[in-house]
Amino acid sequence: MPIRINLPPLTRALLVLLLVLSLLNASFSVRSLIRVQAVPFLAIIPANSLKYPWTTLTAALLETNLVSFAISAITIFYGGRYLERAWSGQEFAKFVLFVTMIPNLLTFAIYCLWYSLTGNQVRANTIINGNVSLEAAFLVAFKQLVPEHTVSLFRATIRIRVKHFPAVFVLLNSLSGPLLGTDTAFFLSWLGFLTSWIYLRFYRVAPSLATTATGEDAVVKGDASDTFAFSHFFPDPIQVVLDPLTDSIYKTMVALKLCAPFSEDAIDQSNEQASARAEGGLPSIMTGGRGGRAGGRREEAERRRALALKALDQRLNAAAAARAPAEAPTAPTVSATTSEAAETNTTEPVAA
């Protein structure tokens, strides 16, 4: 019986483009008089790309070696299939355009500025290509959808939750820059991570899954849930440092009207939305079916509830700590009154 590979249309198209563009680049590179790693009308090269504006998109689906090609193909096959089914083809297409073109444009601008400041010709001829920004963006999307899902590697020797993948990914790419000279991966991974988080946090419009939503066509803009805050991508010690910084940036964005402020109702609805996603049975990454194991859904829902209770407990503790200084001065007065009453009760029988 022939093997049937069931892929949504856009995911299939991305895989075909990845194969075609990579083969075209390899073919033109071999035929050129001077052996080049990438051709300028497919990849971004700061010195030439103003003539080829379409490279801001094609460069993301072009790989120049077999290892990176295999990683990109696996990422699109599993990640694209999951997200396209979870969001719909239109939303997935919009997401892919945002997280490939914006990081590529910003990386192009960084290298142009780098060249103009240093005059280093190497920066002007740096080849910018690859699926790194899309890989980072997919991990951010998984962090939003299934943060508590645990992935087992090497026969369960290593177990890691999905919510930790984005931080690990950008850390590895940050280290590879100075160690291996892959500075383009450093920029693309961070810009893909930030672009996808900003889009999902503040701008993406999605149908509401929360029970508090009214109407069949209720939608929610962004994701104000506590578990999708920027600092929650990183370990607890780093969150303490990041929270004041991200709060300041958020207030600046609101003041500049780059995003709308989150109300308490929006936060509560987003928290419930996150819980509803966990219980809704999203498509399985590996099997392509519905996330049909009720036990797995229940476990993930319990983890979600535990996180929500932890966040609520932290808020209550913070509120109690804020009220404590105001209540402290009243304690001696109550104690003194009680003491006087006790003394009166003690002396009255003696007088009698």
Backbone torsions as a table, in degrees:
resi	resn	phi	psi	omega
1	MET	NA	125.9	-178.3
2	PRO	-65.6	146.0	179.3
3	ILE	-75.5	128.3	178.7
4	ARG	-103.3	124.8	177.7
5	ILE	-107.1	109.8	-176.9
6	ASN	-94.7	106.2	-179.4
7	LEU	-123.5	140.3	173.3
8	PRO	-62.7	156.2	-172.0
9	PRO	-60.6	-43.0	-177.0
10	LEU	-69.7	-38.9	176.6
11	THR	-62.0	-41.9	177.4
12	ARG	-62.3	-41.9	179.8
13	ALA	-64.7	-39.1	178.9
14	LEU	-64.4	-39.7	178.2
15	LEU	-65.5	-40.9	178.0
16	VAL	-64.1	-44.2	178.4
17	LEU	-62.5	-40.9	177.9
18	LEU	-59.2	-44.7	-180.0
19	LEU	-67.2	-47.9	-176.3
20	VAL	-65.0	-47.9	-178.0
21	LEU	-65.8	-38.6	179.0
22	SER	-67.3	-39.9	177.4
23	LEU	-68.0	-40.9	177.3
24	LEU	-60.4	-45.3	-179.9
25	ASN	-62.1	-43.6	178.8
26	ALA	-63.0	-40.4	-179.8
27	SER	-64.5	-48.7	179.9
28	PHE	-66.8	-33.9	179.8
29	SER	-65.8	-40.6	-179.8
30	VAL	-69.0	-36.9	-176.8
31	ARG	-78.0	-19.7	-176.7
32	SER	-67.4	149.7	-179.3
33	LEU	-63.4	-40.0	176.6
34	ILE	-106.3	119.5	-175.9
35	ARG	-61.8	120.6	-179.9
36	VAL	-120.4	156.6	-179.6
37	GLN	-79.0	-33.6	-179.5
38	ALA	-149.7	148.6	-179.4
39	VAL	-91.1	145.3	-170.7
40	PRO	-69.2	-18.5	-179.5
41	PHE	-92.4	5.0	174.5
42	LEU	-120.1	-37.6	178.4
43	ALA	-104.6	162.8	177.9
44	ILE	-85.9	122.4	172.7
45	ILE	-128.4	111.4	-171.5
46	PRO	-49.0	-34.7	-178.0
47	ALA	-71.2	-20.5	-173.0
48	ASN	-123.4	-15.6	-165.5
49	SER	-72.5	-15.4	175.6
50	LEU	-61.9	-26.4	178.0
51	LYS	-80.9	-16.4	-176.6
52	TYR	-128.6	73.2	-174.7
53	PRO	-63.8	-23.5	-178.9
54	TRP	-67.8	-13.3	-179.1
55	THR	-66.0	-18.4	176.6
56	THR	-61.8	-21.6	176.7
57	LEU	-102.1	-46.7	-175.6
58	THR	-66.1	-30.9	-178.1
59	ALA	-61.6	-30.5	-178.5
60	ALA	-71.0	-20.4	-177.9
61	LEU	-113.5	32.5	180.0
62	LEU	-129.0	123.7	176.7
63	GLU	-120.7	145.9	-173.3
64	THR	-109.1	1.1	175.2
65	ASN	-146.4	161.5	-172.5
66	LEU	-67.1	-35.4	-178.3
67	VAL	-64.7	-50.9	180.0
68	SER	-66.1	-33.0	177.1
69	PHE	-63.9	-44.2	-179.8
70	ALA	-63.7	-42.2	179.0
71	ILE	-63.2	-43.1	180.0
72	SER	-65.1	-41.7	-179.6
73	ALA	-63.7	-43.0	178.7
74	ILE	-64.9	-41.5	179.6
75	THR	-60.1	-47.5	-178.6
76	ILE	-69.1	-40.0	-177.1
77	PHE	-60.7	-53.6	-177.0
78	TYR	-82.8	-47.8	-178.2
79	GLY	-67.5	-43.4	179.8
80	GLY	-65.3	-41.8	179.5
81	ARG	-62.5	-42.4	179.8
82	TYR	-63.4	-52.8	-173.3
83	LEU	-70.8	-37.5	179.9
84	GLU	-64.1	-37.0	178.0
85	ARG	-74.9	-31.3	-179.2
86	ALA	-75.6	-33.3	-171.8
87	TRP	-107.3	-27.9	-168.9
88	SER	100.4	154.9	-176.7
89	GLY	-62.4	-39.3	-178.2
90	GLN	-64.9	-46.3	179.5
91	GLU	-66.4	-38.3	179.2
92	PHE	-66.0	-40.3	178.0
93	ALA	-62.5	-42.6	178.5
94	LYS	-61.6	-43.2	179.8
95	PHE	-62.3	-45.6	-179.1
96	VAL	-61.6	-42.0	178.9
97	LEU	-62.4	-44.1	-179.8
98	PHE	-61.1	-49.5	-169.3
99	VAL	-85.5	-1.6	172.1
100	THR	-105.7	-47.6	-174.7
101	MET	-72.5	-43.1	-177.7
102	ILE	-64.9	-49.2	175.9
103	PRO	-60.2	-38.2	178.6
104	ASN	-65.1	-42.4	178.1
105	LEU	-63.4	-43.6	-179.2
106	LEU	-67.9	-38.2	177.4
107	THR	-66.1	-40.7	174.7
108	PHE	-57.9	-44.9	179.6
109	ALA	-64.6	-38.5	179.5
110	ILE	-62.5	-43.8	-178.4
111	TYR	-72.1	-33.4	174.5
112	CYS	-63.8	-44.2	177.9
113	LEU	-65.2	-41.0	178.5
114	TRP	-58.6	-44.9	179.1
115	TYR	-65.8	-41.9	-178.0
116	SER	-66.7	-29.7	-179.9
117	LEU	-82.5	-33.9	-174.6
118	THR	-106.4	-22.2	-175.6
119	GLY	71.4	12.3	-178.9
120	ASN	-78.4	113.9	-176.5
121	GLN	-64.5	-24.9	179.3
122	VAL	-60.2	-37.7	-179.5
123	ARG	-68.3	-34.2	179.1
124	ALA	-69.9	-25.3	-177.7
125	ASN	-107.9	13.6	177.4
126	THR	-65.3	136.0	179.3
127	ILE	-91.0	122.8	179.7
128	ILE	-111.0	111.3	179.3
129	ASN	-158.3	171.6	174.9
130	GLY	112.2	167.3	-171.8
131	ASN	-96.4	15.3	-172.0
132	VAL	-61.6	-44.9	-178.1
133	SER	-64.3	-37.3	178.7
134	LEU	-69.4	-37.4	177.2
135	GLU	-62.3	-44.9	177.8
136	ALA	-62.1	-41.2	-178.8
137	ALA	-65.6	-40.0	177.9
138	PHE	-61.4	-40.6	179.9
139	LEU	-65.0	-37.3	176.5
140	VAL	-64.7	-41.5	179.0
141	ALA	-64.3	-39.7	176.6
142	PHE	-65.2	-35.9	177.5
143	LYS	-61.7	-34.5	178.0
144	GLN	-73.6	-40.5	-171.6
145	LEU	-85.5	-44.8	-175.0
146	VAL	-136.7	61.0	-173.1
147	PRO	-64.2	-29.6	-175.3
148	GLU	-95.0	2.1	177.0
149	HIS	-67.5	133.8	-177.5
150	THR	-102.0	130.5	177.5
151	VAL	-105.5	128.8	179.3
152	SER	-102.2	130.3	-179.7
153	LEU	-120.1	148.6	177.0
154	PHE	54.5	55.3	178.1
155	ARG	56.4	46.3	176.3
156	ALA	67.8	14.7	174.6
157	THR	-66.2	-39.3	177.6
158	ILE	-116.7	126.4	177.2
159	ARG	-122.8	125.6	-177.6
160	ILE	-139.3	139.6	179.6
161	ARG	-83.4	150.2	-175.9
162	VAL	-58.2	-33.9	-176.2
163	LYS	-63.6	-18.5	-179.9
164	HIS	-90.3	-13.1	-175.3
165	PHE	-61.1	-45.2	-178.3
166	PRO	-58.4	-44.1	-179.4
167	ALA	-65.1	-41.2	178.5
168	VAL	-63.7	-41.1	-178.0
169	PHE	-63.8	-49.0	-178.8
170	VAL	-69.4	-31.0	176.8
171	LEU	-64.4	-46.5	179.7
172	LEU	-62.2	-40.9	178.9
173	ASN	-71.8	-29.8	176.1
174	SER	-68.4	-36.8	178.8
175	LEU	-75.1	-33.1	-178.1
176	SER	-68.5	-24.6	179.4
177	GLY	-58.2	-63.7	179.9
178	PRO	-70.2	-29.5	-175.7
179	LEU	-80.7	-40.5	-175.1
180	LEU	-112.5	-3.9	-179.7
181	GLY	77.8	18.1	179.6
182	THR	-96.0	62.7	-176.3
183	ASP	-68.5	-24.3	177.2
184	THR	-64.8	-37.6	177.9
185	ALA	-64.9	-34.5	177.1
186	PHE	-60.1	-51.0	-178.3
187	PHE	-66.9	-44.2	-176.7
188	LEU	-66.1	-38.4	-179.0
189	SER	-66.8	-45.8	179.9
190	TRP	-67.5	-41.6	-179.1
191	LEU	-69.9	-36.9	175.1
192	GLY	-64.7	-41.3	177.3
193	PHE	-61.6	-49.9	-176.8
194	LEU	-68.9	-42.5	-179.2
195	THR	-61.6	-45.8	-178.3
196	SER	-67.1	-40.4	179.8
197	TRP	-65.7	-44.5	179.8
198	ILE	-60.9	-43.6	-179.2
199	TYR	-64.2	-46.9	-178.1
200	LEU	-72.1	-32.4	-176.8
201	ARG	-74.8	-39.2	-169.4
202	PHE	-117.3	-25.3	-165.8
203	TYR	-121.1	-28.8	-174.9
204	ARG	-67.0	129.5	177.8
205	VAL	-98.9	124.5	-176.7
206	ALA	-134.4	153.3	175.1
207	PRO	-63.4	140.4	-177.2
208	SER	-79.0	132.7	174.9
209	LEU	-102.5	-4.1	-175.4
210	ALA	-76.2	146.7	-179.5
211	THR	-73.6	-17.4	179.9
212	THR	-79.6	-12.5	-179.1
213	ALA	-70.8	146.1	-179.1
214	THR	-109.4	137.9	177.4
215	GLY	89.4	151.8	-178.7
216	GLU	-71.6	-28.3	-176.7
217	ASP	-100.9	23.8	-179.5
218	ALA	-64.9	138.4	179.8
219	VAL	-128.7	162.9	176.9
220	VAL	-130.9	137.7	180.0
221	LYS	-102.7	122.0	-179.6
222	GLY	78.4	-171.6	179.3
223	ASP	-140.3	99.4	-176.8
224	ALA	-91.2	11.7	-176.5
225	SER	-63.6	149.1	-178.8
226	ASP	-61.4	-36.9	-175.4
227	THR	-74.8	-10.7	179.3
228	PHE	-105.6	9.8	174.7
229	ALA	-62.9	151.7	-174.4
230	PHE	-57.9	-42.3	-176.4
231	SER	-64.8	-23.4	-177.7
232	HIS	-75.5	-1.7	172.9
233	PHE	-79.8	-10.3	-171.6
234	PHE	-123.3	164.3	-179.8
235	PRO	-60.9	159.4	-175.8
236	ASP	-54.6	-43.9	179.9
237	PRO	-60.6	-34.0	179.8
238	ILE	-75.7	-29.5	180.0
239	GLN	-59.9	-36.8	-179.7
240	VAL	-61.3	-35.9	179.6
241	VAL	-78.5	-38.2	-174.4
242	LEU	-75.3	-34.1	-173.8
243	ASP	-54.2	-50.8	179.3
244	PRO	-62.6	-37.3	-179.6
245	LEU	-66.9	-47.6	-178.8
246	THR	-67.6	-33.7	176.2
247	ASP	-63.0	-40.7	179.0
248	SER	-65.4	-42.6	178.8
249	ILE	-64.4	-41.1	179.4
250	TYR	-62.0	-44.9	179.1
251	LYS	-63.8	-36.5	177.2
252	THR	-65.4	-43.3	178.3
253	MET	-62.3	-40.0	178.0
254	VAL	-66.1	-42.3	-180.0
255	ALA	-63.2	-35.7	178.4
256	LEU	-83.9	1.5	179.8
257	LYS	60.5	32.3	174.8
258	LEU	-82.2	-20.4	175.1
259	CYS	-152.2	159.4	179.9
260	ALA	-88.6	143.9	178.4
261	PRO	-68.7	147.9	177.8
262	PHE	-84.8	128.5	174.6
263	SER	-85.4	167.4	177.1
264	GLU	-62.2	-37.2	178.0
265	ASP	-63.7	-40.1	179.7
266	ALA	-64.7	-39.6	178.9
267	ILE	-65.4	-45.2	179.5
268	ASP	-63.0	-41.7	-179.7
269	GLN	-66.2	-39.5	179.1
270	SER	-67.5	-36.4	176.1
271	ASN	-63.9	-40.4	177.4
272	GLU	-69.7	-35.4	176.5
273	GLN	-60.7	-42.3	178.9
274	ALA	-62.3	-40.2	177.8
275	SER	-66.0	-40.5	-179.9
276	ALA	-65.9	-37.3	177.2
277	ARG	-62.1	-40.1	-178.3
278	ALA	-64.9	-32.8	-176.5
279	GLU	-92.7	-5.0	-170.8
280	GLY	-86.0	-7.5	178.5
281	GLY	71.3	62.7	176.6
282	LEU	-68.2	161.6	-178.2
283	PRO	-58.8	144.0	177.8
284	SER	-74.3	139.3	-178.1
285	ILE	-64.7	-43.9	-171.7
286	MET	-85.5	-35.6	-172.7
287	THR	-97.7	-21.6	-179.4
288	GLY	80.3	-3.5	177.8
289	GLY	-90.2	-172.6	174.9
290	ARG	-69.1	149.1	178.5
291	GLY	-69.6	74.0	-160.2
292	GLY	-86.8	-7.1	-179.2
293	ARG	-79.4	107.6	-175.5
294	ALA	-60.6	-34.4	179.7
295	GLY	-61.8	-43.4	179.1
296	GLY	-63.6	-39.1	178.8
297	ARG	-65.8	-40.1	179.7
298	ARG	-64.7	-41.4	179.5
299	GLU	-62.2	-43.6	-179.3
300	GLU	-67.2	-37.7	177.2
301	ALA	-63.2	-38.5	178.4
302	GLU	-65.2	-39.5	177.8
303	ARG	-63.3	-41.2	178.3
304	ARG	-60.1	-46.5	-179.3
305	ARG	-63.2	-38.7	178.7
306	ALA	-62.8	-41.1	178.0
307	LEU	-65.1	-41.2	179.4
308	ALA	-64.1	-40.6	178.0
309	LEU	-66.1	-37.1	178.0
310	LYS	-64.2	-44.0	179.0
311	ALA	-63.6	-40.6	178.2
312	LEU	-64.1	-41.2	179.4
313	ASP	-63.0	-39.6	178.1
314	GLN	-64.1	-40.1	178.6
315	ARG	-64.6	-43.4	-179.9
316	LEU	-65.3	-39.8	178.2
317	ASN	-64.6	-40.1	178.5
318	ALA	-64.9	-40.8	178.8
319	ALA	-66.1	-39.7	178.6
320	ALA	-65.6	-38.8	178.7
321	ALA	-66.1	-34.3	179.3
322	ALA	-70.6	-32.5	-179.9
323	ARG	-80.8	-23.3	-173.8
324	ALA	-57.6	-45.7	179.8
325	PRO	-60.8	-33.3	-179.2
326	ALA	-72.8	-30.8	-177.9
327	GLU	-86.0	-21.5	-174.3
328	ALA	-58.6	-44.2	-177.0
329	PRO	-63.0	-22.1	-177.7
330	THR	-76.6	-16.0	-176.0
331	ALA	-62.9	-46.1	-179.9
332	PRO	-60.6	-36.1	-179.1
333	THR	-62.3	-43.8	179.4
334	VAL	-64.9	-41.3	-179.5
335	SER	-63.9	-41.6	-179.6
336	ALA	-64.8	-42.6	179.6
337	THR	-61.2	-43.4	179.2
338	THR	-63.1	-39.6	-179.8
339	SER	-64.5	-43.4	179.8
340	GLU	-62.9	-41.5	179.4
341	ALA	-62.8	-37.6	179.5
342	ALA	-66.9	-40.7	179.7
343	GLU	-64.5	-41.2	179.3
344	THR	-60.7	-44.1	-179.8
345	ASN	-65.4	-28.2	-178.1
346	THR	-78.5	-37.6	-173.8
347	THR	-84.4	-23.7	-176.5
348	GLU	-60.9	-42.8	178.6
349	PRO	-63.8	-33.7	179.1
350	VAL	-64.3	-42.2	179.4
351	ALA	-63.5	-37.5	179.5
352	ALA	-66.5	NA	NA
